[in-house]
Amino acid sequence: MNADIKLIALDLDGTLLNAKKEISTENAAAIQKARAKGIHVVLTTGRPLVAIHSYLEQLEMTGFDDFSITFNGGLIQRNTGDILSKKTFTLSETKDIKAMTQNLGLPCDLLSEGVVYMTASRVPSLYPTLNKILTFKQAEIETLPKQTLINKVVSCTEAKVLDEKILDFPSDFYDKYEIFKSQAKLVEFMPKGINKAYGLEKLADLLHLNPHEVMAMGDEENDLSMIQWAGCGVAMGNAVAQLKEKAAVIADRTNDENAVAAVIEQYVL
């Protein structure tokens, strides 16, 4: 038991969710026990709020004092929708990313809140197969209103193709943007300095919490920053090797074996 933990940050895919994209009864029950002790439980995801609403409803976390970190830290929101912190791309930056991905023959989709603008590409984007709840529209950057806010840019295609093309990303792009894989078929681009640790630190400050009072759980590359920032960083049993190397705790179970519940029961309750 760790009496210091006041906030638990949970990644979704590969962490809280099982292979069926469901929250198990065991995980939900452990989360409710933690919340009953006054511990904040925060979903920390690359998705927009609209795409996680059903999970928030299941967990009964839709109130004014419930929070989510969305768009990989780009938005911090109350689960009522109120925005507490926001960082987005400029259209100039999106054009830069679009030109690079187009040169490599990769698809390029722009996320603006719950809308995905799918730009023309030689290779069809597979993103609609990953996030069916979002609204998808065909559009080009030049046709978007200048005031359009772009929360993140993604490229989604077959994992083998994506892994090969990532090797050809210009090195200076890593200086200009945050770039990471969040799923086998998906690479994401965020404004420089914006990641899950950024969002988690911002929310912790708002709640007057220190890193040692925060537990963060994840499984993929985009979870690495918050795993390292949190006082107790937890890698799922199914996590990528890079995450396991940096985590303070490695769960002895996978996301399909209720790892979140097991960790909460062992280290928090």
N, C-alpha and C positions, 0 to 999 in steps of 0.2 A: 504493500500500500504506500502511496505517495500523497501525503496530506497537502503538499504544496500545489498540486495541479488544480488550476482554476479554469482552464480552457483546453478543450480537446479539438484539434483541427483534423478533419477527415477528408482525404481524397475520396473520389467516388469510384470510377472504373478501376477494377483490380484491387480495390481496398475495401470500401464499405459495401460495394455491390458485388454479387456473385456473378458467375458466367451468364446467368439469365437476366442480368441487369436489375436484380431485385435486392432489397434489404431483407435479410433473413429475420425471422422471429427472434432468434438469439441476439443478433446485433441490435435490433430495435429495443429489446428489453434492457440490455446493458446500457444503452444510451439513456433510456428513461431513468434508470437508477442513478446514473451520473448527474443528470439534470435535477433529479430530486434532491441531490446534495448541494445544489447551487452552482454546479459546474457548467460553464458555457460549452455547448457543442456546436461547432461551426463547420458547415460543409465548405470545402476549399477546392474549387474546381475551375476548369477552363471553360465550362459552359456558362451561358447567361442564366439569369434567375428564372426566366420562364421555362427553361428546360429542366429545372430541378424542382419545380413547384410540387409535383406529385410526391417526391421523396420528403419534402418539408412537411407536407400534409400528413403523410404516414407517420412521421416522427413528432407530429404536433408542435412543430417549430415555425409557426407562421405569425407570431406576435411581434409587437413593437420592440421587445427586448431580445429578440432572436436575430442573429446575424448570419450572413453568408459572404464568403470571398469568392467572387466570380471573375471570369476572364483572366484566370491565372494571377490574380492580384490587381488587375487593372481597375476593378470596381469593388468597393466595400459597401455593402448594403444592409439595411434592416430588411428582414424578410417580408415586411409590408411593402417594400419597394423603394423606400427612401434611400438616396445615395449619400454616403458619408465621405467617400473619396473616389476620385475618377482620374484615370490617365488613358488617353487615346492616341491613335496615330493621326498624323496629318495626311492629307491626300497625296502630298508630294512623297512622303515616305512609302505609302502604299504603291504608288507608281514605280518607285525604285524596286520594291520587292516583286511586283508583277513583272517587270522587265527581266529580272534575274531568273525567276521561275519559268517564264516563257522561253527564255534562251535555252534552258535545260530541258524543255519539253514537259514541264510539270504543270498540273492544274493549279489555279490560284483563286481562292474564295475569300471574300471579305465579310467579316461579321460586324453588324451594327445592331446592338441590342439583340432582339430575337429574330432579326432578318439576316439571311446569308445572301450576299450578292455574288453570283457565280460568273466569273469572267470567261471569255472564250479561251479554249485551250485545245491543243492537238490531242491531249489525253483526257478523257472524261473524268471528272472528279467523282470520287467515291464517298465524299462527305455526306451526301443525303442518306447513305446507308447506315451512317453512324449516329446521326442526330435527326431522326424522323420528325420530331416534334417542332423543329424550327421551320420558319417560312423561307423557302428558296426562290430566288428571282434571278433571271439572267440579266446581267448589266455589265457595262464597261465603266471604268473609273471616270473617264472623260464625261460621261452622261450623268454622273451623280451630282446632286446639288453641292455647292462648295461647303455648306454647313454640315454635311454628313459626317457623323462621328463613327470612326472605324475602331472598334475595340481590339480586334486582333485579325491576323491574316493566317490562313491555313493552306496547306497543300496535302491532299489526300489521294493516295494511289496505292497500288500493290506494294507490299512491304519490300520485296526484293528490288523493285525498281527504285523505290524511295531511298533505300539504303545506299544504292549505287550512286544516285544523283546527289545525295547529301555530301558525298566526298568531293563533289565539284563546286560546292558553294564557295564563293569568293571569301577569302579570309577576312577582308575588311567588313563583311556583313556581320561578323560576330562582334566587331567593335561598335557597330551602329545599332544592332538590335539584339534582343534576347531570342535565341533559336533553340528549340528542343523538341524531341519526340515525346508525345504524350500517349500514343498508342502505336502499334506496329505499323499501321498504314497512314499515320498522321504526324506531320511536322508542323509546329506552330511558331509564329513570329509575334513578338510582343515589343512594345516600346522599350528602349534601353533602360535597364534598372528595374523593370517591372516583372516581378515573378511572385511566386506564392509567399516567399519570405517577406517581400515588400508589403504585401497585403496583410499578412499576419502581424507584422510589426506595427503597422498603422492601426489595426484593430486593437492590438494589445495596448497601445498607447491610449486609445480612446477609452479603454476599460481599466486603465491604470494597473496593468499587469506587466510583470517582468518575464523575460524568456524562461527562467527556471520554473515559472508557474504554467508553462504551456507544454502540452504534448501534441505532437503532429505525427500522423500516420500516412504512409503512401507506398507506392510500388514502382513508379516510373521516373524517368529523367526529370520531368517537370516538377516532381515532388522534392528533388534533392535540396533546393534552397531552403525550404521550410523545415526539412528534416535536420539540416545543419543549424538552423537558427534557433529552433525550439530547444528548451532545456532537456526534453525527453523526445528524441526523434526515433520513430519506430518504422522499421521496414517489414512489410508483409513477407510471409514465407515464400511467396511467388514473386517478390520484387526483383528488379534487375540487379546485377552484381554491383554496379556502381553505387546503388542506394544502400545495399547491405554493408558495403565497406565503410560508409559514413554514419550509419545509424547507431544510436546508443543501445537500442534493443532490436533484435531480430525475432519476430514472432515465429513460434514453432508450428504455426498453421498457415494455410493460404486463405485467400478471400472466399474460397468455396467451402472453407472449414470454420467459418465464423471467427476469423482471427481478431477482428475488431473487438468482439465481445470478450474473447479470452484475454486480450491485453488490458482492457478496461477492468475486468474482474481482478486480474493479478496485480496491476500497478496503480489503480486509482481507487477502487471501492474498498 
